[in-house]
């Protein structure tokens, strides 16, 4: 992430007001952090994309924090993303497109399906897509210790393939031992 540079890690320490609120939540058996989420059912986010194209995907997100996520108001919540260069881990696009919440409000413990819009990077290369929630004008969830959802994506890579053996390949193979397996290969590149 951007906050790790030259071996130095920056840690965010809550102010007095947030510290008191955190201890109050602990005493009441509530989540310790204001911000928290859990990703599931990630679908249709391609592993290979064209340059500067808009893609969409679906995923379910559960609010595991202590605050309601509101679509409107002065500081709304959005689903967004960052693009990191795979080799350098530096941000190429930090402020990704914003995706509105599917409802006016998502309460702690509530899970909803999101239709995310993703604009691919403007140049060829290999990237890490980090899907992250943002409390606009306040903070990114990843800044609050909530790990973003990460996915490897190749942009305009001519030769690219995805392999799936559906768990049929043995974990160990002795020297000279043979085995048969079925593998599905998907062309995720751009050559026919």
Buried (B, 14 or more C-beta within 10 A) or exposed (E): BBEEEEEEEEEEEEEEEEEEBBEEBEEEEBBEBBBBBEBEEBEEBBBBBEEEBEBEBEBBBBBBBBBEBBBEEEEBBBBBBBBBBBEEEEBBBBEBBBBBBEEEBBEBEBBBEBEBBBBBBEEEBEBBBBBBBBBBEEBBBBBBEBEBBEBEBBBBBEEBEEEEEEEEEEEEEEEEEEEEEEEEEEEBBBEE
